[in-house]
Amino acid sequence: MRSPFLLLVFIFSLKVFSQERPNVILIITDDQGYGDIGYHGNPVVKTPHLDQLAKESVRLTNFYVSPVCAPTRSSLMTGRYSLRTGVHDTYNGGAIMATEEVTIAEVLKQANYKTGIFGKWHLGDNYPSRPSDQGFDESLIHLAGGMGQPGDFTTYFKFDSSYFDPTLWHNNEMEDYKGYCSDIFAGEALKFIRANKDNPFFCYLAFNAPHTPLQLPQKYYDMYKDVDPEATFKNGDKPMPRMSEQDKEAARKVYGMVTNIDDNVGMILEELKKLKLDKNTIVIFMTDNGPQQYRYTAGFRERKGSVYQGGVRVPFYLRYPQAFKKSKDIRVNAAHIDVLPTLADLCKVDTPAEVELDGQSFLPLMDGSKTAWDEDRSLFFYWTRKYPERYENIAQQIGDKKLVGHTSYGSDIEGFELFDLEKDPYEQNNLVMSNTPLALDLKDELDKKFNELTKSPHLVNQSPIIIGTEFENPVYLNRNDATGERGVWRQTNVFGKWVVSLKEGTYDVEVKFIESVIGKGVLNLETGSVINKQRYDEGETDTLIMENVSLPEIQRGDLIPFFNPDGSGGAIFPLWVKLTKK
């Protein structure tokens, strides 16, 4: 029998060992651009807490992400280019990350970290791609890519108040909350931090703001309602976009939403001090891409969706007082794919040997050793709807040299743009004709990476949603994860489907439509080799139910529901489908 003294020593040793590992708070915002922070020269936006965090941090001044949100988030979570993970779009079924991918949460759980996500996931809303399936002990999220979008059907019908008093998904169950979404996510993150203050924890606080719809508490709008956002452009010779009146009004709302985020970040940083966790907690702040609307970008070209600097260059601050007592700028290129290996190094855990990482730890840059850092490694950027297009909105960067393609697949090198970012950070001077050999070399690199990534198994074979397991019953299929015609996200008369793995059994199937215009007609449910039809003659409705439907086993196939109204010749695709296995 173990003696009480030895047991106490053992418990104490475990506590000391756990305290040696830092806590991690990773904060990411949605559509907040490089210029939407006072620290980056914006004289209008009020971000005192983020400004102070920047001053206390290691700042990666050349930090890059993907042009849009889901690809950025998959790379951030896995250390891999998004195409390897199966993520290639923000909807159209392109935002489902393969369950085989290993996330930061799963890596840190090797060392008994408690893990929680609060806010936006956007990497799959059904088993086996939910946060709870990918290493998170606690999750409080909205669905799809944004609150108020068709995919987030629990807030969609709130329209201009979708950010207030929302129904969210807490540990995979619907729960009603009171208040403003950013305050809710930060407040619940704070509860998680307090509950786990005696254990190492990983808190992923992923604000959905300032993404559209631009909704915010009145007091934050009032801070900017009389401001001219274009005053931020009086800033030397940096190229700036022209703002319409609509852009200006959007900027006022965005700045209010950002100030709200800033207040919430300040609340969390203050609580770390009170809990005496601030020294041994890594706090990271970053954003997922450039701004959605035209406003101050610190001179960088274009915005969200673009592979130019304004779309992919974002803030990145890392504060860890116990390891890095002085703040500093690191000017070499780093990216979202580097965060997982860096956190693994800082937290003293191994990355999975069987996983091919595209990123590398930038700890050597922070501690000054510079060992094992490839300063000449290349970075690949792309984004087009649905799947990558050769050579549209695509780029390859090595060091300060960047090749950009906005041309057709058969274009000569003259159709590309070449920039020297050290001399021309605003991408104004195309050097492709004056340095064609370098452009050709970069194009060779781009072709190799494009050909490699587009053959990724998780991209070629989209990961299915698994229906009929004990892990998720009922299953709600939403529009964000449906594929089909390109208008499947929003339109009603459109062909759509879900890629599924279906367990054989008897199901009740409930189908919800966007509008109450169904009337008389036939509901069709195609599952593999089996088609079930049911006629309705009860007049207009927005919800139809098929009870006791016998569905076959499908290893991997399509689930296709649609309603044929009498005499229309068309097919109406549902907003969501609920399947309950009996």
N, C-alpha and C positions, 0 to 999 in steps of 0.2 A: 504494500500500500504506500502511495506517495505521501511524504510528510507534508504538513501544512506549510512549513517554511519553504520547502522546495516548490510547492505549488505557487506560493506568493512570488518567489523568484521567477518562476516560469511566466506567470501573468505579467509581472513587471517587464520582463524581457520582451514579451510580445508587444507591450505598449510602447516601449522605447523604439523597438524595431519599426512599428507602424508610424511613429512620429518622424522617423528618418525620411520617410517618403513625403514629398510635398503634396498638398491638396492642389487641385487644378480647377480653375473656373475659366471656361472658354466662352466668351461673349461674342456673338456675331449678330449683325443687324442686316436688314433686308432692303436692298436698293439705296443704301446710304453711300454716296460717292466719296472719293478722296477729298473733295472740296467742301464736304458738309461737316467740317469740324473747324472750330476756331484756330486750333493749333496749326492748321494748314493754310492759314492766311485769309480765311473767310471772316470779314469784319462784321457780318450781320448775325450769324448764328451764334447762340449762346450755349457753349459746352464747357463750362468751367471744370467739371469733374473729369471729363475726357482729356481736356487740356492738361490737367495736373497729372493724370495717369500717364500721358505721353511724356511729360517731363521726368517722370520717375522710372521710365521703362527703357529697355533695349528696343530701339525702333528700327524695324526693317524698312528702309525707305524705298527699296525697289521690290515690293512684295506684290505677287501676281495671283490672280484667281481666274476662273472661267468667266465668260461673258454673261452667263445667266445662272440662276440660283441652284437648281437641282444638280447640275454637273459640278458646281463648286462644292456643294455639301457632300457629295459622294467622294470627291477627291480629298476633302478635308478629313472625313471620317476614316478613310482607308489608306491614304498615302499613295494612291494610284490614280492614273488618268481615268476620267469618268467612263470612257468607252469600255475600259476593261471591266468595269463593275456592272455594265448593262445600262447605265444611265446616259441618255443621249438627248433628252429634251426635257421640258418642264411639264408637259402633259402628253397626250397621244400615246399613253402607255410607256412613255420614254423616261419616266421618273421612278421606276421600280428598280431598286438595287438588289442584286442577287444575294440570297441569304448566305451563300458560301463566303462572301466578303467578310474580312475581319476588321472590326471597327476599333476606334480608340477605346471605347468602353470595354470591349472584349479583351483588348490588350491589357488594360489596367486592372481588370477583374482578376487577372492572374496573380496580382499582388493584393487581393482582397479589398480593392477599392469599392466603395459604394458609388453607384452611378445613377445620375438623373438627368433627364432632358426636359426643358421647359420652353415651349414655343413652337417653332417650325421645324418639322422633320423633312418632309417632302422627298422621301426615298421609298415610298410604298406604304399603303394604309391597311394592308391585309397581311395575314399570316402567309409566308414566314418572313416578311420584310419590315415589320413594325419595329419601333425602338425596343420593345420588350423581347423581340426575337433576335436582336442584334446587340445585346449586352447591357441594356439599361434596366436597372432595378425599379426605377420609378420614371413614369413618363406622363407629362401633361402637355398635350399637343392639340393643334387644330389639324384638320385633314388637308390633303392636297397642297397646292402651292401658295394659298393665301385665304384668309378669312373673307367671306363674302363672295368667293368664287363658286362656280357650280359644283366643283369637286368637294368643297367643304359644305356639304348640304345642310349641316346643322346651323350654319350661320347665313347661308345663301339668301334665304327669304326674309332676313332682317334688313337687307338692302342698305340704306344709308345709315344704319345704326349697328352694322354687323360687328364692329369692334367693341361694342358696349354690351355688358350683361350676356356674354356668349355661352352657348353650350359647347363644351370642349370634351376631349377624350382623356380621361384620367385612368391610367393603367388599363386601357382598352375598353373602358366603360364610359358612356355619356354622362356628364355631370354639368349642372347649371352653375354659373359663376356670376358674381356681381362685380361691376366696375369696368374699368378700361383695360383692354387686353394686355398692353405692355406692363401696366401695374400688376395685373394678375400674374403674369409669367414671372416677373421679378419677385413678387411677394411669395409665390410658391417656391421659387428657387431659394429664397432666404430661409423658408421653413426647412427645406432640405439641408441647407448648410448647418443650421442650428442643430437639427436632429443628428447630424453626422460629425459634429465638431470634434469628437474624440476618436474618429477613425479617418484614414485617408479617404478623400472623396473626389469624384469628378463630376462637376456641375456644368452641363452644356446649356447655356442660356441663349436661346436663338430667337431674338425678337423678330416678329413678323413685320414690324414697322421699320422704316417709313414706306413700305410697299403700299400700292393702291389696294382698296379705295382709301383716299386720304381723309381719314376720320381721326379726330383728336378732341380732347377735352377743351371746352371753351377758353379756359384761362391760358392755355398754351397758344391757342390761335390769337388771342388778344395781345400776346407779346409781340406779334409780327404783323398785325392787321394793317398798320399804317406804314409799313416798311416797303421801300422800293428795292427788291432783291437785286436789280441790275446795278445798284450802287456797288455791289461787290466786284464789279468788273473794272472799276477804276484802279487798275493794279498793274501799271507798267505796260510792257509790250507783249504780254501773254495773249495769245489768240483766245477770244471768248465768243460763245454763240450769241446770236440775237434772241431775245426772249419776247414771246408774245404775251399779251395780257393773261392768257390762260396759263402760260408757263409761270408768270409772276405769282398768280394766285396759288398755283400748285406749290411753288417754292415756299410761300408763307406757311402753308400747311405742313410741308415737309420739315421746315425748320422748327415748327412747334412740336412735331412728333419727335424730332431728334433731341430737342431740349427735354422732353419728357423722358426719353431714354437716358439722357445724361443724368437727370435727377435720380432715376432708378439705379444707375451704375454707382452714383455717389452713395446711395443708401446701402448698397451691398459692400462697398469699400469701407464705409464707416462701421458696419457690423463686423467685418473682419478684424478691425482694430479692437472693438469691444470684446470680441471672443479671443483676442490675442492669437489670431491665426494669420495676421497679415504678413508676417515675416516668412512663414513657411507655406505660403500659398502662391502658386503661379496664377497670375491673372493675365489673360490674353484678351485683347480687343481687336476685332477685325470686321470687315464687311464682306458681302458676298459677290458684289460686282459694282459697276458704276451706277450713276443715277438714271432713273427711268425717264425723267423729264429734263429739258434744257435748263441749266442753272450754272452756278459757279463750279468749275471743275479744276481750279488751280491752273488752267491753261491746257489741260490734257484734252486730246481730240476725241470727240464723240462721247457716247454714253453706254448704258446697259445694252447688251446684245452685240456690241461691236468688239472686234479684236484689237482695235486701236487702244491706246493707253487709257483713255477715258472710260473704257468698258471693263478693263482687266487689272488696272493698277489701283490698289486700295491701301488703306492704313493697316498697319500691323504693329501693335505694342505688346511687349511681354515684360511684365513686372514680376520679379522674384527676389525680394530683398535679401533672403538668406544666402543666395548664391551670387547675385550681381548687385553690388552695393552702389554702383555708379551707373547712371544712364548713359547711353551712347547711341549713335547712328551707325547702322551697318548698311553699306551701300551696294553690296553685291546682290545679284538676283536670287530671290527665294520665292517660294510659292506654296499654295495650299497643300500640295502633295508632300511638303516637307514637315508638316506639323506633327503627324503621327510619329515618324521616327524621332523627331526632336523630343516630344513628350516622353517617349519610351526611354530615351537616354536620361532625361532629367529625373524621371521617376524610377529609374533603375529596373526596368522590366525589359524582357526580350520581345522583339518582334517575331512573328511566326516565320520559321525558316522556309516553309514551303510556299510562302506568298512572295510574288515578285513585286517589290515596291519600286515606284518611279521616283519617289522623294528620297531625300537624304537629310540626316540630322544637321541642323545649323548650330548645334551646341558648340562645335569648334570655333565658329565665328563669334559666339558670345563670350566664351572663356579665353579667347585669344590664341588658342593652340593652332587653329586652322588646319589641323591634320584631317585627312580623309575628306576634304571638301573639294569638289570639282567645280572650280570657278568658270570653266568653259563648257559646262554641261548645257544642253539645249532645252528650251521650253516650247511646248506645242500648244497652240490655241486654236479653237474653232467654235463656231456655232451656227447652225441653220436648223430650221424646223424639221422635226422627225429624225432625219439621219444626216451625217456629214455629206457635204457636196464638194467635189473636187473642182475648182479651187475657189470656192465662194466663202468669204468671211473666215479666212483661215490664215494662220501665221506661224512662223518658226523664228525663234530668237536664240542667239548664242551671244553671251556677253551683252555688249551694247548694240549689236547689229541685229536688225529685225526685218524679215521678209514678210510682206502682207499680200494676200491674194484676194482680189474681188473681181474675178474673171472666170472664164469658162474652162472646162477640163482640158481642152486642147490648146490653151493659150501659150504663146511664146513668152520668154522671160520678160519681154518689153511690156507685157500686160500686168506685171506685178509692180509692187512698190518696195523699195529698200530704204531703210532709215538707219542713221547713226544716232542712237538715243542719248549718247553722252553729249554730243554737240547739238542735237535737235530733239529734245524730249517731247516736243509738241507735235512731232511727225508732220512737218510742213515741207520738207525738202526731199523729194524722191531721187535717190542716187542710183537707180537701177541701170541707167545708161552709162553713168560714169564709172561704175564698178560692177560690170556685168559678171566677171568671174566669181566674185563673192556672192552675188545673187544666185548664180547657178549652183554654187556649193550649198547654200541654204535651201534651195529648192530640192536638191538631192536629199538633204536631211528631212525636209518636210515630206517628201514622197515616201521615204522609208518609214517614218513614223505613222503617216496616214495609212499606208498599206498594212502595217503591223496592227494598229489599233482597230481598224475596221474588220479585222479577222478575229477579234476577241470572242471567245465562245459565249460569254454572257451577253454580248451585243447581238451576235448572229442568232442565238436562241433566247428570246426574251424569257425571263424567269416567270413561271406561272403563279397565279394566286391559287392557293390550295384551299379547296372547299370541302367541308364535310368532316373535319377533324374535331377532336375535343378541345383544341387550342383556340378555336374561333367558331362559335356557333351562337347566334346567327352570324352570317357574313353579309356585310354591306359592300356592294361593288359601286364605286363612284365614278363620275365622268372623267376625273383626272387620269385614272389608271386604265381607261378604255382606249382602245386603238381603233383604227378604221379610217374613214375619210378625215381630211385635215380639219374640218369644221366640227368634229365630234365633241369638242370641249363644250360648245355652247349651243349649237343649232339643234332644232327639233327634227326636221325632215332630213336625216342624215344616216348613213350606214355606220354602225359601230359594233364593237364586240370586246369581250375580255378574254385574255389568254389565261386558261385555268388548268388546274389538275383537279379532277372531280372524283370524290369517293362515291361509289354506288350506294343508292339508298332512296328513301322516300322523303320528299322535301315539300314544305310550303314555300311558295314563291310570291313575293310582293313586289310590285313594280310601280315606281313613282315617276310621274312625268312633270315637266317644267310648268306646263299650263293645263288648266282644266278644260281641255278641248277634245277629249277623246271621243265621246259619243258612241255610236254603234260601230261594231267592227270585230276584228279577230286579233287576239294576242297570240304571238308566236314565240316559242322558246326552242331554239335549236341548240342541242348539246351533242356534239360528235355526230354519230349516225342516227340519232333519235330526234324527232321533231314532235313537240307537243303544242296543240292549238286549243284555244278556248274562245268561244264566242260570247260577246257582251252586247246586250240590248237594253241597257238601263239608262241611257242618256249620258250627258256629259259628266266626267269625273276626272280626277288627276291620279287616281290610285286604282290599280287592278290587282286581283289576287287569284293565284292558281293553287288549289289545295291538293295535298296528297299526290304530288307528281313523282313518278318513278323515273329517276335519272340514272344513266349508265356510268360505269367506271370510265374515266378519261385520264390517261397518263399525262398527256399534254395536248390541249386542243382549244377550240373556240366556244365560248358561250355567247350566243347571239339572240338577244330579245328585241322584239319590235312589235308595234301595233299597226295594223292596217285598217284605217277608218273606211267604212263603206263608201264606195264610189269615188274615193280620192285617188286611187292608184299609187299612193305614197306610203311611206313607212316612217313611223315616229319612234325615235330612239329614246329610251327612258333617261331620267336624271340619275336614278339609282335603282339597284335591284337588291332586295333582301332575300337571302336563301336560308331557311331554317331546317336543319336536318332533324327528322323525328325519330 
